[in-house]
Amino acid sequence: MNIGIFTDTYFPQISGVATSIKTLKDSLEKQGHNVFIFTTTDPHVSKDTVEPNVFRFSSVPFISFTDRRVAFRGFFEAAKVAREVNLDIVHTQTEFALGMIGKYVAHQLKIPAIHTYHTMYEDYLHYVLNGHLLKPYHVKQFTNVYLKNMAGVIAPSERVKALLKRYGVTIPMRVIPTGVDVNTMSEAPNRDIRAELGIASDAPVLLTLSRIAGEKKIDRILTAMPDIIDEFPKVRLVIAGDGPDVDVLEDQVERLTLEEYVIFTGSVAHEDVGAYYKMADIFVSASDTETQGLTYIEALAAGTRCVVYDTDYTEQVFDDTSLGKVFTQPSEMTTEILDYLRQGSYEIPKEELAKKLEQISAKRFGKRVYQFYQDVIINYAQDLKEDTND
């Protein structure tokens, strides 16, 4: 099958969406399919760089998310490329420029288009004029307009499915959690990240890895640190990633006099994240806006226990405390971190880990998405036949 994935964000940009798309691409290609990425130009990718099956379209930084980009041309060029590679299906991963281009291409080629709904936009309205311009009702309208005439939509979690149902979305919908390339995480580069960061080998290490932005609630982890330090004075918190709130968090660290205990690493290349997960004793995520929680299933794939905010999806992943714990209140988060640290060095039982990793593997993810493609193509062909007969 020839599959076209249309996205505003792709490597070398670092985000959960970019990682999800790369994981899907690799998994589908291992099944023998051809995957073509239609995405934006990137200042870190030279125009002379050859990227097999990746087509980039002129773009500019996206308003309010300057580390993301949006294409400003490409409709006709994308349609031409899509015809040349003989696409069978379009899979959009954004509701913005490349998503609209993908819908246009599907219409021109008379092939089905499906969409993955990655982002709970109601949680991000504060980025646009401090929430004074757009309201949840506008998100509902926008979502329904975008999904109109689509052949199907993938929800990464039950939470997203419930939201789309609340919006009144009626097109075929399937819940398919994003998988993880288990081998990449478990076979991370043999690097001593602790030594690179100047952390003692016997120091307990907490790790949070994400885009550094308000919705990730990293400030709550910092607020918990004094209580954790009281019992474990050697503990270190590693904040890996970059984003608009780095300065805000650095100020908080200074106010709490945590400079000795908190390390900001800046951006971490995707090929290195496995090594970061492996060096940590506990991965912590306080974000309550995650639709699929890719970072904590990556951490789990690397064999690191997690303490994460409770959602529908986390309850399915962390159904055994040997793997991780969930919380809803900051006080619970602190208690669970301390409980794990009191246990000292700990290795997740191999049998339990292997069982869970099979459930969240990239291979399983790719197979489920491909099955949805097949179902959508069959339904699309039937609808076309009925329309022709009418």
C-alpha positions as CSV (number, residue, x, y, z in Angstrom):
1,M,0.0,0.0,0.0
2,N,1.2,3.5,-0.8
3,I,0.5,5.8,2.2
4,G,0.8,9.6,2.4
5,I,1.2,11.1,5.8
6,F,0.6,14.9,6.0
7,T,2.0,16.7,9.0
8,D,3.1,20.2,10.1
9,T,5.7,18.7,12.5
10,Y,8.4,16.1,11.7
11,F,12.0,15.3,12.6
12,P,14.3,17.1,13.3
13,Q,11.5,18.9,15.3
14,I,11.1,17.2,18.7
15,S,7.6,16.5,19.8
16,G,5.3,13.6,20.7
17,V,3.5,14.0,17.3
18,A,6.8,13.8,15.4
19,T,7.8,10.7,17.3
20,S,4.4,9.1,16.8
21,I,4.6,9.7,13.0
22,K,8.2,8.3,12.7
23,T,7.2,5.3,14.8
24,L,4.2,4.7,12.5
25,K,6.2,5.2,9.3
26,D,8.9,2.7,10.4
27,S,6.4,0.1,11.5
28,L,4.4,0.3,8.2
29,E,7.6,0.1,6.2
30,K,8.6,-3.0,8.1
31,Q,5.3,-4.5,7.0
32,G,6.3,-3.8,3.4
33,H,4.3,-0.7,2.7
34,N,5.5,2.6,1.1
35,V,5.2,5.6,3.3
36,F,5.6,9.2,2.0
37,I,5.9,12.1,4.4
38,F,4.5,15.5,3.3
39,T,5.7,18.1,5.8
40,T,7.1,21.6,6.3
41,T,10.6,22.9,5.6
42,D,12.8,23.2,8.6
43,P,15.7,25.6,9.3
44,H,17.7,22.7,10.6
45,V,17.4,20.7,7.4
46,S,19.5,22.0,4.4
47,K,17.7,22.3,1.1
48,D,20.4,20.0,-0.3
49,T,19.6,17.3,2.2
50,V,18.3,14.1,0.6
51,E,15.5,12.5,2.6
52,P,14.0,9.5,0.9
53,N,10.2,9.7,0.6
54,V,10.0,13.0,2.5
55,F,8.6,16.0,0.7
56,R,8.9,19.4,2.4
57,F,6.8,22.5,1.6
58,S,7.7,26.2,2.2
59,S,6.7,27.2,5.7
60,V,7.0,29.8,8.4
61,P,7.0,29.7,12.3
62,F,3.5,29.1,13.6
63,I,2.0,32.0,15.7
64,S,2.1,31.4,19.5
65,F,4.1,28.2,18.8
66,T,7.3,29.6,17.2
67,D,9.1,26.2,17.5
68,R,6.4,24.7,15.2
69,R,5.9,25.6,11.5
70,V,3.1,26.0,9.1
71,A,3.2,25.6,5.3
72,F,2.0,28.5,3.2
73,R,2.0,26.8,-0.2
74,G,2.0,23.3,-1.7
75,F,-1.5,22.3,-2.8
76,F,-0.7,21.7,-6.4
77,E,2.8,20.4,-5.9
78,A,1.6,17.9,-3.3
79,A,-1.2,16.7,-5.6
80,K,1.4,16.2,-8.4
81,V,3.7,14.2,-6.1
82,A,0.8,12.1,-4.8
83,R,-0.2,11.1,-8.3
84,E,3.4,10.2,-9.2
85,V,3.7,7.9,-6.2
86,N,0.2,6.6,-6.7
87,L,-1.1,7.1,-3.1
88,D,-3.8,4.7,-1.9
89,I,-4.7,6.7,1.2
90,V,-4.1,10.0,2.9
91,H,-3.4,10.1,6.6
92,T,-3.4,13.7,8.1
93,Q,-1.8,14.4,11.5
94,T,-2.6,18.1,11.7
95,E,-5.7,20.2,11.3
96,F,-3.7,23.1,9.9
97,A,-1.9,23.7,6.5
98,L,-0.6,20.3,5.7
99,G,-3.8,18.8,6.9
100,M,-5.8,20.9,4.5
101,I,-3.3,20.0,1.7
102,G,-3.8,16.3,2.5
103,K,-7.6,16.7,2.3
104,Y,-7.2,18.5,-1.1
105,V,-4.9,15.7,-2.4
106,A,-7.4,13.0,-1.3
107,H,-10.2,14.9,-3.1
108,Q,-8.2,15.3,-6.3
109,L,-7.1,11.7,-6.4
110,K,-10.5,10.3,-5.2
111,I,-8.9,8.3,-2.4
112,P,-9.9,8.2,1.3
113,A,-8.4,10.5,3.9
114,I,-8.3,9.7,7.6
115,H,-7.0,11.8,10.5
116,T,-5.3,11.3,13.9
117,Y,-6.6,13.8,16.4
118,H,-3.5,14.4,18.6
119,T,-4.2,17.6,20.4
120,M,-6.8,18.6,23.0
121,Y,-7.0,22.2,21.9
122,E,-9.2,23.3,24.7
123,D,-6.1,22.8,27.0
124,Y,-4.1,25.3,24.8
125,L,-6.5,28.2,24.3
126,H,-4.4,30.3,26.7
127,Y,-1.7,30.5,24.1
128,V,-3.9,32.7,21.9
129,L,-4.3,36.2,23.4
130,N,-4.3,34.7,26.9
131,G,-7.6,32.8,26.1
132,H,-9.6,35.9,25.3
133,L,-10.1,35.2,21.6
134,L,-10.9,31.5,21.2
135,K,-13.4,29.5,23.4
136,P,-14.1,25.7,23.6
137,Y,-17.1,26.3,21.3
138,H,-14.8,27.5,18.6
139,V,-12.7,24.4,18.9
140,K,-15.8,22.2,18.5
141,Q,-16.8,24.1,15.3
142,F,-13.2,24.0,13.9
143,T,-12.9,20.2,14.6
144,N,-16.2,19.4,12.9
145,V,-15.4,21.5,9.9
146,Y,-12.0,19.9,9.5
147,L,-13.3,16.3,9.9
148,K,-16.2,16.9,7.4
149,N,-15.9,14.5,4.5
150,M,-13.0,12.5,6.1
151,A,-13.3,8.8,5.9
152,G,-12.3,8.1,9.5
153,V,-10.5,9.4,12.6
154,I,-8.0,7.8,15.0
155,A,-8.2,8.7,18.7
156,P,-5.0,7.9,20.5
157,S,-7.0,7.3,23.8
158,E,-10.5,6.9,25.1
159,R,-10.2,10.4,26.4
160,V,-9.9,11.8,22.9
161,K,-12.7,9.5,21.7
162,A,-15.0,10.9,24.4
163,L,-14.1,14.4,23.4
164,L,-14.8,13.8,19.7
165,K,-18.1,12.2,20.6
166,R,-19.0,15.3,22.7
167,Y,-18.2,17.4,19.7
168,G,-20.7,15.4,17.7
169,V,-18.2,13.7,15.4
170,T,-20.0,10.8,13.6
171,I,-17.4,9.5,11.1
172,P,-15.9,6.0,11.7
173,M,-13.6,6.3,14.8
174,R,-11.1,3.9,16.2
175,V,-9.0,4.1,19.4
176,I,-5.4,3.2,18.6
177,P,-2.8,4.2,21.2
178,T,0.6,5.2,19.8
179,G,3.1,2.5,20.0
180,V,6.8,2.7,20.9
181,D,9.8,1.4,19.2
182,V,10.7,-0.9,22.0
183,N,14.1,-1.9,20.6
184,T,15.2,1.8,20.3
185,M,14.4,2.4,24.0
186,S,15.7,-0.9,25.4
187,E,18.9,-0.8,23.3
188,A,19.8,2.8,24.0
189,P,23.4,4.0,23.3
190,N,25.8,2.9,25.9
191,R,26.4,6.3,27.4
192,D,27.0,7.3,31.0
193,I,24.5,10.2,31.1
194,R,24.9,10.6,34.8
195,A,28.6,11.3,34.3
196,E,27.9,13.7,31.5
197,L,25.5,15.6,33.7
198,G,27.8,15.5,36.8
199,I,25.5,13.3,38.8
200,A,27.0,10.8,41.4
201,S,26.4,7.2,40.6
202,D,24.6,6.6,43.9
203,A,22.3,9.6,43.6
204,P,18.6,8.9,43.1
205,V,17.5,10.5,39.8
206,L,14.1,11.8,38.8
207,L,13.6,12.6,35.1
208,T,10.9,14.5,33.3
209,L,11.3,14.8,29.5
210,S,9.0,16.9,27.3
211,R,8.5,20.2,25.7
212,I,9.1,22.8,28.4
213,A,5.7,24.6,28.5
214,G,3.1,25.5,31.0
215,E,0.7,22.7,30.2
216,K,3.3,20.1,31.2
217,K,3.0,21.3,34.8
218,I,6.7,20.8,35.5
219,D,6.4,23.5,38.2
220,R,4.4,21.0,40.3
221,I,7.4,18.7,40.3
222,L,9.7,21.5,41.4
223,T,7.3,22.4,44.2
224,A,7.5,18.8,45.5
225,M,11.3,18.8,45.5
226,P,12.0,20.3,48.9
227,D,9.9,17.5,50.6
228,I,11.8,14.9,48.6
229,I,15.2,16.4,49.3
230,D,14.4,16.4,53.1
231,E,14.4,12.6,53.0
232,F,16.8,12.0,50.1
233,P,19.4,14.8,50.1
234,K,21.3,13.3,47.2
235,V,18.3,13.3,44.8
236,R,18.6,15.1,41.5
237,L,15.8,16.2,39.1
238,V,16.7,16.2,35.4
239,I,14.5,18.4,33.2
240,A,15.2,17.3,29.6
241,G,13.8,19.3,26.7
242,D,13.4,22.9,25.6
243,G,10.5,25.3,25.2
244,P,9.0,28.6,26.0
245,D,8.9,28.1,29.8
246,V,12.6,27.3,30.5
247,D,13.2,30.8,32.0
248,V,10.1,30.6,34.1
249,L,11.2,27.3,35.6
250,E,14.7,28.5,36.1
251,D,13.3,31.4,38.1
252,Q,11.3,29.0,40.2
253,V,14.4,26.8,40.9
254,E,16.2,30.0,42.1
255,R,13.3,31.0,44.3
256,L,13.2,27.6,45.9
257,T,17.1,27.4,46.1
258,L,17.1,24.2,44.2
259,E,20.1,25.0,42.0
260,E,22.1,22.2,43.4
261,Y,19.4,19.6,42.8
262,V,17.9,20.5,39.4
263,I,19.6,20.1,36.0
264,F,18.2,21.5,32.7
265,T,19.7,19.6,29.8
266,G,18.1,21.5,26.8
267,S,16.9,19.6,23.8
268,V,17.7,15.9,23.6
269,A,18.1,14.3,20.2
270,H,15.5,11.5,19.6
271,E,18.3,8.9,19.3
272,D,19.5,9.8,22.8
273,V,16.3,9.8,24.7
274,G,16.5,6.0,25.5
275,A,19.8,6.6,27.3
276,Y,18.2,9.4,29.4
277,Y,15.3,7.2,30.4
278,K,17.7,4.4,31.4
279,M,19.8,6.6,33.7
280,A,16.8,7.6,35.7
281,D,15.3,5.8,38.7
282,I,11.9,7.3,38.2
283,F,10.2,9.1,35.2
284,V,7.8,11.7,36.4
285,S,5.0,13.5,34.4
286,A,2.7,16.0,36.0
287,S,1.0,16.9,32.8
288,D,-2.8,16.6,32.8
289,T,-3.2,17.4,29.1
290,E,-1.7,14.3,27.5
291,T,-3.7,12.5,24.9
292,Q,-1.4,9.5,24.5
293,G,1.5,9.9,27.0
294,L,4.2,8.9,24.6
295,T,7.1,9.9,27.0
296,Y,6.0,7.7,29.8
297,I,5.5,4.6,27.6
298,E,9.0,5.3,26.2
299,A,10.3,5.4,29.7
300,L,8.6,2.2,30.5
301,A,10.1,0.6,27.3
302,A,13.5,1.6,28.7
303,G,12.7,-0.3,31.9
304,T,12.1,2.8,34.1
305,R,9.2,3.0,36.5
306,C,6.9,6.0,36.2
307,V,4.8,8.3,38.3
308,V,2.3,10.1,36.1
309,Y,-0.9,12.0,36.1
310,D,-4.0,9.8,36.0
311,T,-5.9,9.5,32.7
312,D,-8.0,6.8,31.0
313,Y,-4.9,5.6,29.1
314,T,-2.5,5.6,32.1
315,E,-4.8,3.2,34.0
316,Q,-4.5,0.7,31.1
317,V,-0.7,1.0,31.0
318,F,0.1,1.2,34.7
319,D,-2.2,-1.5,36.0
320,D,0.7,-3.0,38.1
321,T,2.7,-1.0,40.6
322,S,5.9,-2.7,39.5
323,L,5.5,-0.6,36.3
324,G,4.3,2.7,37.6
325,K,1.8,4.6,39.7
326,V,-0.7,7.3,38.8
327,F,-2.0,10.4,40.8
328,T,-4.5,13.2,40.6
329,Q,-3.2,15.5,43.4
330,P,0.3,16.9,43.8
331,S,0.5,15.4,47.3
332,E,-0.1,12.0,45.8
333,M,2.7,12.5,43.4
334,T,5.1,13.3,46.2
335,T,4.0,10.3,48.2
336,E,4.4,7.9,45.3
337,I,7.9,9.3,44.4
338,L,9.0,8.9,48.0
339,D,7.5,5.3,48.1
340,Y,9.6,4.3,45.1
341,L,12.8,6.0,46.3
342,R,12.5,4.2,49.7
343,Q,12.6,0.9,47.8
344,G,16.1,1.8,46.5
345,S,17.5,0.4,43.2
346,Y,14.8,-1.6,41.5
347,E,14.4,-3.6,38.3
348,I,11.0,-4.2,36.8
349,P,10.3,-8.0,36.6
350,K,11.2,-9.1,33.1
351,E,8.0,-11.1,32.5
352,E,5.7,-8.2,33.5
353,L,7.7,-5.7,31.4
354,A,7.7,-8.0,28.3
355,K,4.0,-8.5,28.6
356,K,3.3,-4.8,28.8
357,L,5.8,-3.9,26.0
358,E,4.0,-6.3,23.6
359,Q,0.8,-4.3,24.2
360,I,2.4,-0.9,23.5
361,S,4.9,-2.0,20.8
362,A,5.3,-0.1,17.5
363,K,4.6,-3.4,15.6
364,R,1.2,-3.7,17.2
365,F,0.5,0.0,16.6
366,G,1.4,-0.3,12.9
367,K,-0.8,-3.4,12.4
368,R,-3.8,-1.8,14.0
369,V,-3.4,1.4,11.9
370,Y,-3.0,-0.7,8.7
371,Q,-6.2,-2.6,9.5
372,F,-8.0,0.7,9.9
373,Y,-6.7,1.8,6.5
374,Q,-8.0,-1.4,4.9
375,D,-11.5,-1.0,6.5
376,V,-11.6,2.7,5.4
377,I,-10.6,1.9,1.8
378,I,-13.3,-0.8,1.6
379,N,-16.0,1.5,3.0
380,Y,-14.8,4.4,0.7
381,A,-15.1,2.1,-2.4
382,Q,-18.6,1.0,-1.4
383,D,-19.7,4.6,-0.9
384,L,-18.3,5.6,-4.3
385,K,-20.1,2.8,-5.9
386,E,-23.4,3.8,-4.2
387,D,-22.9,7.4,-5.3
388,T,-22.3,6.3,-8.9
389,N,-25.4,4.1,-8.9
390,D,-27.5,7.0,-7.5
